[in-house]
Amino acid sequence: MVQMVMSMAGATLAGDSNQLRSGALARKVLGLAIVSSGYAVLLAHGLQHAFGG
């Protein structure tokens, strides 16, 4: 993951528009995955609490 972040930083410095766009897309997808997993944890915890777990 660190390598991916470093490669995105390199793409920004290089100024290559294709790499920059794919890096932005990768960050959006990664952010969506993190937020989705957070909601899944909250939902699972709520269900467990609702059923007396």
Contacts in CASP RR format, 6 or more apart in sequence:
PFRMAT RR
TARGET T0000
AUTHOR 0000-0000-0000
METHOD contacts of the structure
MODEL  1
MVQMVMSMAGATLAGDSNQLRSGALARKVLGLAIVSSGYAVLLAHGLQHA
FGG
4 26 0 8 1.000
8 23 0 8 1.000
8 26 0 8 1.000
8 27 0 8 1.000
10 19 0 8 1.000
11 19 0 8 1.000
11 20 0 8 1.000
11 22 0 8 1.000
11 23 0 8 1.000
12 20 0 8 1.000
END
